[in-house]
Amino acid sequence: MIGKRWLSILLALGLMGTGLGVAYAQGEEEGARRAGLVGIVSSYNAVTGALGLDVKGGPKEACSAITVTGDTKVKTPGESAATAVAGTLEAGAKVAVLVERLPDGSCTAIQVVVKPVAPTSPAVIGTVVSVENGLLTITRPDGTTKTIQLPPGVTPPAVGEVVTAFARPPRGGERGAPPTLTGLVRAEEVHQRLRAFLQTLASEQSTLPEKAAQALDRRLTHIAALLDNHLSHRLAILQQASEKKDLPAQARAGIQKAIEKAHQDRDEAQGKAPEGRPGRRGS
């Protein structure tokens, strides 16, 4: 059962983003012991992969040493690739680590979820209008802009994407320096997740008894409404950004392309939404 129990830890950290709970999972797989550890990084050597961890949750004596390898999956909310969070395993980072214990008592990290640094300012929601020289510029719906420094290794969003960005002040307190990105949620990724979830639930409907199917109908209607609201909000943000008069040509072209896709996505969602509602069963 390690998969389901560990998934609950990842969901609590990666999707909800609310503090590190004291929880752990243990199990056996092919004779190797696995454990889920929650704690604070005390040190990390990017060359050797040695990870020092001050364990706050889980079996404190589980590992004599922890090594992050090239196969270790490192994730943070809003990102899906290890390269997207390069450099985040620094001292003080709060993490959840799934490890595999080796016969000598050391451990290999299988997966690491890094809890984003809590922002000291409100999230920046808007449209990306520029990505240049490691700087991300976002236009908010009210027409104001915000420039954010991208950490090394982070895959930048495309011009025209609607995003929610989280940032912290630059280290060292350099006056005038832009804040540093700590988390990024892409509206398109949220759309794809909601769409996939809706399709998965709808595919299960025909196999359920009547009462369960009716309950699923209500859930499908709710999720369809969430998807429609999300897509309508994304389209509104893009349209507001397109009205900005001083947009660079590249930004205007990217936003126009994104608007066209947003219209297509919303039309598709609105056309499919009724499939799971009462009266449409089996159609």
Secondary structure by P-SEA (a helix, b strand, c coil): caaaaaaaaaaacccccccccccbbbbbcccbbbbbbbcccccccccccbbbbcccccccccccbbbbcccbbbbccccccccccccccccccccccccccccccbbbbcbbbbccccccccccccccccccccbbbbbccccbbbbbbbccccccccccccbbbbbcccccccccbbbbbcbbbbaaaaaaaaaaaaaaaaaacccccaaaaaaaaaaaaaaaaaaaaaaaaaaaaaaaaaacccccaaaaaaaaaaaaaaaaaaaaaaaaccccccccccc
